[in-house]
Amino acid sequence: MLLVQLVKRQWSDYPRTHRSRRNLLVHLAAVPAFVAANTALVAALLLANWTVAAVSLVIMAASLAWQGRCHREEPERPEPFSGPIEAVVRILIEQWVTFPRFAFSGCWARALRETPRQSASA
């Protein structure tokens, strides 16, 4: 699948697969953490700073694990990955393109407003 088609498909599915209040809030923290750690990883590799590279990988993995756990709460889940290369590409597109676009376009705020708050007893 061409990259442009993958971006379009991910964008069209994003509102449907991001409705859980908790998932929306977690993405607001976890995606910037992933992007910062991803940027730090590239810099660390270029500078051969293996400690920073290792810490960056841990932060990226923790961010993805946190997002993945919250995705399980969604009534509708994203399409499964077809393989490891597609998984990496889709993850990078979501973190660097789709979620920032979702947040800055106002779709994130709209989705949060449309998601009912859960009661304390739930």
KEKE-3310 file (N, C-alpha, C; in steps of 0.2 Angstrom, whole numbers, plus 5000, padded with zeros to 4 digits):
npx = (5004:5003:5011:5004:4991:4990:4991:4979:4969:4972:4968:4955:4949:4952:4944:4934:4940:4945:4938:4936:4936:4947:4957:4959:4964:4975:4983:4985:4996:5005:5008:5016:5026:5032:5036:5045:5055:5058:5064:5075:5081:5086:5095:5103:5109:5116:5125:5132:5128:5125:5118:5108:5101:5096:5088:5079:5073:5066:5057:5049:5044:5037:5027:5020:5016:5007:4998:4993:4987:4976:4969:4963:4952:4943:4928:4928:4941:4958:4962:4971:4989:4997:5010:5027:5034:5024:5018:5027:5028:5014:5013:5023:5017:5005:5010:5018:5010:4996:4989:4994:4988:4975:4973:4976:4967:4955:4948:4951:4947:4933:4930:4932:4923:4911:4912:4905:4907:4913:4905:4910:4908:4909)
npy = (4994:5011:5025:5037:5032:5025:5034:5042:5032:5029:5041:5042:5032:5036:5044:5035:5025:5031:5035:5032:5040:5039:5034:5044:5055:5049:5048:5061:5064:5053:5052:5065:5062:5050:5056:5065:5057:5049:5058:5061:5049:5048:5059:5054:5043:5048:5055:5045:5042:5031:5029:5038:5035:5022:5025:5033:5023:5015:5024:5027:5014:5012:5022:5017:5005:5010:5017:5006:4998:5006:5007:4995:4997:5003:5003:5000:4994:4998:4992:4976:4974:4970:4965:4966:4977:4985:4988:4996:5006:5011:5014:5025:5034:5037:5042:5053:5060:5058:5058:5071:5079:5076:5081:5095:5099:5100:5089:5080:5087:5088:5075:5071:5079:5073:5061:5052:5056:5044:5037:5038:5027:5017)
npz = (5000:4996:5004:5005:5003:5015:5025:5022:5024:5038:5044:5040:5048:5061:5070:5073:5079:5091:5103:5116:5132:5141:5133:5124:5132:5137:5125:5123:5131:5129:5116:5113:5121:5115:5102:5107:5113:5102:5093:5101:5101:5088:5088:5098:5092:5082:5088:5095:5108:5119:5131:5131:5120:5124:5134:5127:5119:5129:5134:5122:5120:5132:5130:5119:5124:5134:5126:5118:5128:5131:5119:5119:5126:5118:5109:5095:5086:5079:5062:5062:5062:5047:5046:5052:5047:5041:5054:5060:5051:5052:5065:5067:5058:5064:5076:5072:5062:5061:5074:5079:5069:5071:5084:5083:5073:5080:5081:5091:5103:5100:5100:5113:5120:5115:5122:5135:5152:5164:5178:5195:5202:5192)
capx = (5000:5007:5011:4998:4985:4990:4989:4972:4965:4972:4965:4948:4947:4954:4938:4930:4944:4948:4932:4936:4939:4954:4962:4960:4968:4982:4986:4987:5002:5009:5011:5021:5032:5035:5039:5051:5059:5060:5069:5081:5084:5089:5101:5108:5112:5120:5131:5134:5126:5121:5114:5102:5098:5093:5082:5074:5069:5062:5051:5045:5041:5032:5022:5016:5012:5001:4993:4990:4983:4970:4966:4959:4945:4939:4923:4930:4949:4961:4964:4977:4994:4998:5016:5031:5035:5018:5017:5032:5026:5008:5014:5026:5013:5000:5013:5020:5006:4989:4987:4995:4983:4968:4973:4977:4961:4950:4944:4952:4942:4926:4929:4932:4916:4906:4913:4902:4912:4911:4904:4916:4907:4910)
capy = (5000:5017:5028:5042:5029:5023:5040:5043:5027:5029:5047:5041:5027:5038:5046:5029:5020:5035:5037:5031:5046:5038:5033:5051:5058:5045:5050:5068:5064:5048:5054:5069:5058:5046:5060:5068:5051:5047:5063:5060:5043:5049:5063:5050:5038:5052:5057:5039:5042:5025:5029:5042:5030:5017:5028:5035:5017:5013:5029:5025:5007:5013:5026:5013:5000:5013:5018:5000:4996:5010:5005:4989:4999:5006:4999:4998:4994:4999:4986:4973:4975:4964:4962:4970:4983:4989:4990:5001:5012:5014:5018:5031:5039:5039:5047:5060:5064:5057:5061:5078:5082:5075:5086:5102:5101:5101:5083:5077:5091:5086:5068:5072:5082:5068:5055:5054:5054:5038:5039:5036:5020:5012)
capz = (5000:4996:5010:5005:5005:5022:5029:5021:5028:5045:5046:5040:5053:5067:5074:5074:5084:5096:5106:5124:5135:5144:5127:5121:5137:5137:5118:5123:5135:5127:5109:5113:5124:5110:5097:5110:5113:5095:5091:5105:5099:5082:5090:5102:5088:5078:5093:5098:5115:5119:5136:5129:5115:5127:5138:5122:5117:5134:5134:5116:5121:5137:5127:5114:5128:5137:5121:5116:5133:5131:5113:5120:5129:5112:5106:5088:5086:5072:5058:5064:5057:5042:5047:5056:5043:5041:5060:5062:5047:5054:5072:5065:5055:5069:5081:5069:5058:5062:5081:5079:5065:5075:5090:5081:5069:5084:5081:5098:5108:5099:5102:5121:5122:5114:5126:5141:5158:5168:5185:5200:5204:5187)
cpx = (5004:5006:5005:4992:4984:4988:4982:4968:4966:4968:4957:4945:4948:4949:4934:4934:4947:4942:4932:4940:4946:4959:4964:4965:4975:4986:4989:4994:5007:5012:5016:5028:5036:5039:5045:5057:5062:5065:5075:5085:5089:5096:5106:5112:5117:5126:5134:5133:5122:5116:5107:5098:5093:5087:5077:5070:5064:5056:5047:5041:5035:5026:5017:5013:5006:4996:4989:4985:4976:4966:4961:4952:4941:4934:4925:4938:4951:4962:4970:4982:4995:5005:5021:5033:5029:5016:5021:5030:5019:5009:5018:5021:5008:5004:5015:5015:4999:4986:4988:4989:4976:4968:4972:4971:4955:4946:4945:4947:4935:4925:4928:4925:4911:4906:4910:4907:4909:4910:4909:4914:4908:4917)
cpy = (5006:5021:5033:5038:5026:5028:5042:5038:5027:5036:5046:5037:5030:5040:5040:5025:5024:5038:5037:5038:5045:5037:5040:5055:5055:5047:5057:5068:5059:5049:5059:5066:5054:5050:5063:5063:5049:5052:5063:5054:5044:5053:5059:5045:5042:5054:5051:5039:5037:5025:5033:5038:5025:5019:5030:5029:5015:5018:5028:5019:5008:5017:5022:5008:5004:5015:5012:4997:5000:5009:4999:4991:5002:5001:4996:4999:4995:4992:4983:4974:4969:4961:4967:4977:4987:4991:4996:5007:5015:5017:5024:5036:5041:5044:5054:5064:5064:5060:5068:5082:5081:5080:5093:5104:5102:5094:5080:5081:5089:5079:5067:5074:5077:5062:5056:5052:5048:5040:5036:5029:5015:5009)
cpz = (5000:5002:5010:5006:5012:5026:5028:5025:5035:5047:5045:5045:5060:5072:5077:5080:5090:5099:5114:5127:5138:5138:5124:5126:5137:5130:5119:5127:5131:5120:5109:5116:5119:5105:5100:5110:5107:5092:5095:5103:5093:5084:5093:5097:5084:5082:5096:5106:5117:5125:5135:5124:5119:5131:5133:5120:5122:5134:5128:5117:5126:5134:5123:5118:5131:5132:5119:5121:5133:5125:5114:5123:5124:5110:5099:5088:5079:5069:5061:5059:5053:5043:5051:5053:5043:5048:5062:5058:5050:5061:5071:5062:5060:5074:5078:5065:5060:5069:5081:5075:5068:5081:5087:5076:5073:5085:5088:5103:5107:5101:5110:5123:5121:5118:5133:5147:5161:5175:5189:5202:5198:5186)
residu = (MET:LEU:LEU:VAL:GLN:LEU:VAL:LYS:ARG:GLN:TRP:SER:ASP:TYR:PRO:ARG:THR:HIS:ARG:SER:ARG:ARG:ASN:LEU:LEU:VAL:HIS:LEU:ALA:ALA:VAL:PRO:ALA:PHE:VAL:ALA:ALA:ASN:THR:ALA:LEU:VAL:ALA:ALA:LEU:LEU:LEU:ALA:ASN:TRP:THR:VAL:ALA:ALA:VAL:SER:LEU:VAL:ILE:MET:ALA:ALA:SER:LEU:ALA:TRP:GLN:GLY:ARG:CYS:HIS:ARG:GLU:GLU:PRO:GLU:ARG:PRO:GLU:PRO:PHE:SER:GLY:PRO:ILE:GLU:ALA:VAL:VAL:ARG:ILE:LEU:ILE:GLU:GLN:TRP:VAL:THR:PHE:PRO:ARG:PHE:ALA:PHE:SER:GLY:CYS:TRP:ALA:ARG:ALA:LEU:ARG:GLU:THR:PRO:ARG:GLN:SER:ALA:SER:ALA)
# end
